[in-house]
Amino acid sequence: MDDRNRNAVWRCFTSKEYRALFLNWEDHAQRLIAQFRLAYTRFVGDVWFKEIIQELTDKSPEFRTWWPMHEVLGTPCGQKTILHPLVGEMIMDHITLQVYDTPELKLTIYQPSQDGETKQKMKRLLDW
């Protein structure tokens, strides 16, 4: 991936494939914007942030609509339903960890929810 596509916010608003992964993409995208805004508060005026915000505003009607709402959200944990092209719906628990010394770096960990169906689908994918 190039630098832009390594960024989850960029992929969320510019990739049809990424969008298709989520059962409720709009909820996911709005939460992601709110988290991105929180990160942006540490770097107001930063050239990289200004450029990516402008590019996303130009490329995505949803980003253009939701960014001015000024929603802010910390790094959550929760559950997402992902639509995998081979096995269908998978319910994943997730938590996002933030690096203390470098808070702009985050790592999101997904694991199958406790329902047996998602675990079975993960096993099938691993066997393929």
N, C-alpha and C positions, 0 to 999 in steps of 0.2 A: 504494500500500500504506500501511496505517497503521503506526505506530511498531513495534508488536509483530511484524507480518509482514515487516518489513525485516530482522529478526533471523533468521539461518539456523537457529539452534537452535530457536527458536519454530516456524518453518515446518516443520522436520524432524519435530517431535513433535505438531503440531496440524493439518497439512494432508495430506489423503488424496492430493491431486494431487502434492505434493512427494514423498511416500512412494513413489508409483507410478513415479517417475522412475528409481529405483535398482534394479538387478538384485538386489543384496544390501543392502537397506535397513538391516537390523540391524547389519551391520558398519559401515556408514557412520554410523549414529546413535550407536553406541557410541564410535567414534573422535571424533565431534563432541562428545559429552558430556565425554570425556577432555580435549579441547582447551578446552572451556568451563570445566572445573574449573581448568585451569592459569591461564586469564584471571582466574577468580574469586579465586585466591590473592592477587592484587594488591589486591583490593577486599573482603576479608572484612568483613562488617558493613554494606556499602553497601546502601542501601535498594532501589535498582533491582535489584541481584542477588537480594536476599532475596525481593522481590516476584515476579520472573520464575521463580525456583526453586520458590516455593510454587505459583504458577499452573500451572507445568508438572507439578509433583507431583500437583496436583488433576486435571489434564486428561489426562495420559498415563500409562497403566499401565506402559509400558516405561520412561519417565523415572523413575517412582516406584521401579521395580525396580533400574535401573542407577545412579542417582545415588548411593545409599549405598555402592556398591562402591569409591568413591574412586579410580578410575583417573585418571591424569594423563598427558597426551601433548602434546608440543610441536607446533609447526606443521609438518606434514609435506608432502612431495610424494609423488606416487604415481599410481595409475591407478584410474579408476572406470568401471564399465559403466552407462551411462544408458539407460533405456528410453524412447525418444521415441515419442509416440503415432502419428506419421506414418511414420517410417522404421525403427522398431524399435531393436535394440541398437546403441549407439555406444560405442566404447571411447575414453575421454578421458584424456589425461595432465593432471595438475594440479600446481600449486605455489601455496602461499599465502605472500604477502609481508606482512610486518609493518612498520608505520611506526615508525621508531626513536624519534622524540620522543613518539609517542602509541601505545604498544604495544597498546592495546585495539582499535585500528583494524587491520583485516586486509583484504587483497584477494586473492581466489583467482582464478587464471587457468586456464582450461581450453583445451586445444587437442586436435584429433584426434590419436589415436595414429598411429604410423607405418604401421599397416595401411592399405591402399588402400581398403578397404570403408568405413571411417568417413569418410575424406576424401570419397569419392563421395557418401555420404549427406548430408554437410554441404553439398556443392555443390548437390545436389538441393533441399535446404531453402532455400538462398539464391536459387535460381532461381525458387522458388515465390513 
